[in-house]
Amino acid sequence: MDEYDRRHFIRTSLPGFLGLTMALPGLNAIATRANACNGRLAEKQPINWDAFLEAVEKEASRQHLDDWNEAAYVARASLLCSRLNLKDEHLLKAFKKAHRGLGNKRVDFEPLEKQRDFHVTLLQFEKEEAIPHHNHPEMTGVILCASGKIETKNYDLLPDKMEKDHVLLQETNHDFLKKGVVSSLTSKKRNIHWLQAHETTQLVDIFAPPYNKERIEKSSWFDVDPEPFSEKGNPRIHKAKKR
């Protein structure tokens, strides 16, 4: 960016000066976004919504490369989520808009962004509302708790063959997410999960690649036996039936 001294502003007309003043927030957002794209933001510096999307887009676009590494991607996307400024104007408007659904007795889904390589959705739960066990076929997911408290469980699908429509799931995570806490899954690890809110909760979900008709058709829901299938002392393995 070019350097400006007092003389430049002294020579600027009043309308021009006012116009520049009004444009500064937008210019700052553009500069922040560009810096994020080029990796020039400080490692722990909070990032606004535009810079966040730019950075996620850059990371998610690597899924088309031969060296795409899902674990490395979700680690980097999780770090970006932990830096996202939850007081960003765009997000505050989305959070407020979602509040209109309070009392409708269902989990609310509010699209925030959809691009070729990823999409971002705001989910809103009221206390005790849950999403049953389900998977995200051929997808990665990063979940940021923006407010509230929610219980989550993740599972790996085991290769052991069972009777028709039955599978074995190994529980790999049992967490309680609070504001600012991030959870993740890949297409192979922790891909099946369950969520239940302990209070009114809002989540920012990022899935890469995004849902399309084929991935929706491949999605499965599971009825999971709450009691472990394995003997005491072994990993928590549960018998489940595909719906």
Buried (B, 14 or more C-beta within 10 A) or exposed (E): EEEEEEEEEEEBEEEEEEEEEEEEEEEEBEEBBEBBBEEEBEEEEBBBBBBBBBBBBBBBBBBEEEEEEBEEBBEBBBBBBEBBBBEBEBBEEBBEEBEEBEEEEEBBEBEBBEBEBBBBBBBBBBEEBEBEBBBBBEBBBBBBBBBBBBBBBBBBBBEEEEEEEBBBBBBBBEBEBBEEBBBBBBBEBBBBBBBBBBEBBBBBBBBBBBBEEEBEEEEBBBEBBEEBBEEEEEEBBBBBBEE
